[in-house]
Amino acid sequence: MEIELSDALDELVELQEATDEAHADVLRLQEELGDSAKWTDEQHVIWRDAWEDAREPWWLLDTALDHYAETLGLDRGELEATVQKAAGHVPLPDEDTGLAAAQA
């Protein structure tokens, strides 16, 4: 069974959204905890655990990007830019190198 680009994009966008949500959770926690120089040992553990939890969706996304880029014969950077754009990221002017831009 051949992998379709649209199916891969759907999966990758879901992974990107999970990664973004986990990253936002870590940032919210950091804001709640305040100045890291004043954290208790318990607060350091809480933040470290949240960071470790956030790394899993990032790792899944990174691995899937590598897999689909290789399987579909696409440039990994362009695929990643396309996924980020589809997930609602606004690229900086010099970052707009996604597959959609290349196909335009």
C-alpha positions in Angstrom: 0.0 0.0 0.0 1.4 3.3 -1.1 1.4 6.3 1.3 -0.4 9.3 0.0 0.9 12.8 0.7 -2.5 13.9 2.0 -2.6 11.1 4.5 0.9 11.8 5.7 0.1 15.5 6.0 -2.9 14.7 8.1 -0.9 12.6 10.5 2.0 15.1 10.6 -0.3 18.0 11.3 -1.8 16.1 14.2 1.7 15.4 15.6 2.7 19.0 15.1 -0.4 20.2 17.0 0.4 17.8 19.9 3.9 19.0 19.9 2.8 22.7 20.0 0.3 21.9 22.8 3.0 20.2 24.9 5.4 23.1 24.4 2.7 25.6 25.3 2.0 23.6 28.5 5.7 23.8 29.5 5.8 27.5 28.8 2.6 28.0 30.9 4.1 26.0 33.7 7.3 28.1 33.6 5.2 31.3 33.8 3.3 29.9 36.7 6.4 28.9 38.6 8.1 32.3 38.0 11.8 32.9 38.3 13.6 29.6 38.0 16.4 30.8 40.3 13.8 30.8 43.1 12.3 27.4 42.4 12.2 24.8 45.1 13.5 21.3 44.4 9.9 20.1 44.0 9.3 22.8 41.4 12.4 21.8 39.5 11.1 18.2 39.4 7.7 19.3 38.3 9.2 21.3 35.4 11.6 18.5 34.5 8.7 16.0 34.3 6.7 18.4 32.1 9.7 18.9 29.9 10.2 15.1 29.5 6.5 14.7 28.7 6.8 17.4 26.1 9.7 15.7 24.4 7.7 12.6 23.4 5.4 14.3 20.9 8.4 16.3 19.5 10.3 13.0 19.1 7.3 11.3 17.4 6.9 14.3 15.0 10.7 14.4 14.2 10.7 10.7 13.5 7.6 10.8 11.3 9.0 13.8 9.3 12.1 11.8 8.6 10.1 8.7 7.7 7.6 10.4 5.4 10.2 12.6 3.7 12.3 9.5 2.8 9.3 7.4 1.9 7.7 10.1 -0.3 11.0 11.3 -1.7 10.5 14.8 -0.3 12.9 17.3 1.1 12.5 17.1 4.9 12.9 20.8 5.5 10.2 21.6 2.9 7.9 18.9 4.4 8.4 20.3 7.9 7.6 23.9 6.7 4.5 22.6 4.9 3.3 20.8 8.1 4.0 23.8 10.3 2.1 26.1 7.9 -0.9 23.6 7.8 -0.8 23.6 11.6 -1.2 27.3 11.7 2.4 28.5 12.2 3.2 31.8 10.5 6.6 31.5 8.9 9.1 34.4 8.9 9.5 35.8 5.4 12.7 33.9 4.7 11.2 30.6 6.0 8.4 30.3 3.5 10.0 27.4 1.7 7.3 24.7 2.1 6.0 22.4 -0.6 3.1 24.7 -1.4 5.6 27.6 -2.1 7.7 25.3 -4.2 4.7 24.1 -6.2 3.4 27.7 -6.8 
